[in-house]
Each structure stands twice: as C-alpha cells, then as structure tokens.
Amino acid sequence: MEARSRRTPPAIPGYRIERPLGDGGMATAWLAVQLSLGREVALKVLDPLLAADAEFVERFVREARLLASLRHRHIVAIHDVGVADGLPYLAMEFLHHGSILPLCGHCDAATALRCVREIADALGHAHAARRHGPQPLGPAGAVVRGAALAGGHRTPAGAAAPRARPRPKPTVVTQAAAWR
C-alpha cells in the first residue's frame, strides 16, 4: 500500500475539500464544504503516521467528542467526528478571520486584554468540563469570530486616519482542547 501524504486532500464522504488551511504537529486542517448542509467547515485530519497508532486514534476521537460536548461562546463548535479510509477527522466551525497570531502586536492594549480574557474564559470552561487541564493551546488555536481585531488596515504615520464605521466587536474563539 502506498504511503499517504498530509498534503494530499483526503476523501471523506459527505465533504468536498476546497483547500488546505494549515498544518499542525498532529493534523492538517482543510477548508471543506459539508455537502448535507452546504456549509463551510474546517476539517482537521490526523496525520497518516499517527493514524496508524490505535491508542492515539482513540484519544483523538475521545477529545473530539469532549469538545463537541462543550457549549461556550468562545469555543469553536464541533459538527462531526469520524474515521474515513483509516484517517480520523473532525469537522468544526470555520471562522473566516482565522488565527489571532497575525494580529498580535497590531491592536491596542484594551483589545489585547479583552482577547486574553476571552481565551481564559474559554479555557476555564473547558478545564471545568474535563476535570483536569486542557491540551496545550498555542496562538494558532485562538481564532477570531466577527470583524477583524485590527480593522484590517493601518494608517501611515502623519496621515489623517479615515473615519471608522461602527462595526461589530470581534470575539476570540478557542479550540480549547482540540488537537493542533
């Protein structure tokens, strides 16, 4: 049997893979369309090498089910979990603004503090549900729901800032115990 690559789009029944979103230490995330509902989802597919370890697969599925049981405004929603062609996957809410990582250092202190509070609130909720500490969460695991935090553009020094239109406050959502 030929070895699979993380860069090859997986064939998962019920989903159409659109494009890669990124790689983590244990999985690759893909933008996909859930065909039954016509909605975009982020599809996280476990690395093929890790998928060969039955204990690891069991842990991945258990964590996905735990995440799916969490209901919190700052935790990304899990829609589906399964195994297709030997590859464990989970389908989660796709947030168009992506990770907060590119925004780090580009927002004011009040916005940064609000983001930290929202992440801490989500991690506290996940911790209480698990009865022990959540998996490590890096900056790529915190994503933005709503308008971009930094407004999407910067004004050159000395230039008059354009009048800002009122826009909804963004919120930060975490993959509290998700595999990354």
N, C-alpha and C positions, 0 to 999 in steps of 0.2 A: 504494500500500500504506500502511496506517495505521501510524503510529509506535507502538512498544511502550513501555510504562512499566515501570520497575523495580518498581513497586508492584503490578502485575498478576501474579497467580500464573502461572508458566509451565506449559505442558502438556508433561510429559516422560514418555514411555512407560515403564511399569514403576514409576512413583512416584505416590503420591497426596499432594498438597501439603496440609498441615494449617494452617500459619500462618507469618507472617514471623518470623524471629529477629533480623534486623538488617541494616543497610546499611553497606557499607564504601566506600572510594574507587572500587573497580573492580567490585564484585559485591554482590548481595543474597543473604543466607542465609535459607533456608526450612526449617522442620521438615517432614519428609516421611516417608512410610512406603514402604519398599522392598517392593513387593507380592509379589515372588517369595519373600521370606523373612519377611515380616511384621514387619520390624524398623524402628524409628525411625532416621532418618539426618538429618544436617544437609546440605542440598543447597545448594551455592554456585553461583549462576548469574551469569555475566558480564553486566555492564551492556550493554544492547542497542546503545548507541552504540559501545562498544569492540568488540562482536562484529562490527561492520562492517569492522574492520581485520584482514585475513588474517594479517599478521605477528603481531599481538597475540594472535589466537586460537591460532596455532601455539605461541607462547610459553606461554600459559595451559595448553594440553594437555600440553606438554613438562614444565612444572613439576608438574602433577598426576601425571603418570606417575613423575616422580622421587620425589615424596612417597610415592606408592604403593609404591615400592621400599624405603623406609626402614622398618626394624623396630626400634622402641625403645619402652620402657615410658612415655616421656614425650613421645611424638609421636603425635598423633591418627591413627588408621588411615583410609586412603582405600579405599573399596569399589568405586568406579566413576568413570569419566570418559567424557564423550561430548559430542555436539552434537545437540540436538533442536530442530527448527524454526528453525535458524540461531543458537541460543543455546548456547554452550559451558557445561557444568556439570561439577561434581564432587560425588560423594556421599561423605560422610565420617562417621565415628563420631559419634553425637550424645551429648554429655555433658550431663546434666540440670542440673548446677550452674552451667554457663555460665562466663563470664569471671571472672578473679580481680579485675578492676577494682573492682567494688563492695566487695570485701573489703579493698582497700588502706587501711591506716590502722586496721583493725579487728582486727588479730591481733597477737600478741606478737612480740617480736624474733626468738625462736628459730624460730617458724613462718615468718616473713618470710624469714629466712636460708635455711631449707630450700627454700622456693619458688624463691628466686633460684638456688640450687644445682641444682635440678631443671631449671629453664629453661636454665641454662648447659650442663648435661649434654646436653640435647636439641639445643641449637644447635650444640654441639661435634660431635655425631654427624652432624647434617645438613651441617655445614661439611666434615667429612672425606669424606662421600659425594659432595659436589658438586665438590670440589677447588677451590672458591672460595667466597666469602662468601654466606650465605643472604640472601633478600629481607628487608627490614626487618620486624621483629616489634614490634607495639605491644601495650599491655596487653590489648586485646580478643582478641589472638591466643593468649593463655595462658589455658587453661580448667582447671577443677577436675574431677578424677575421684575419686569416693569421697565421704565425708562433707564437709559444708561446713567450710571452714577455721576460721571464727569461731564455729562452733557454732550459728549461726542466731539467736541472741538475745543481748541484753545485760542485765545486772543493774543496776538503778538504784543510784546512789551511796548507801551506807549500808545497803542491803538485804543480807540473807544470800543468798549465792549458792546456787542449787539444787545438789544432788548430781549430778554429771555421771555419766552412764552411760558405760562404756567403749564407744568406737566406733572403727571402723577409721580409720587415719590417711589423710587425703586425700592425693592426689598431684596435681601440676600437669602438664598435658599441653600441648604447644605445637603450633601449625600451622607447624612450623619454617620452611618455605619457601613456605607457602601464600600465595596471593593474598588480600589483605584489602581 
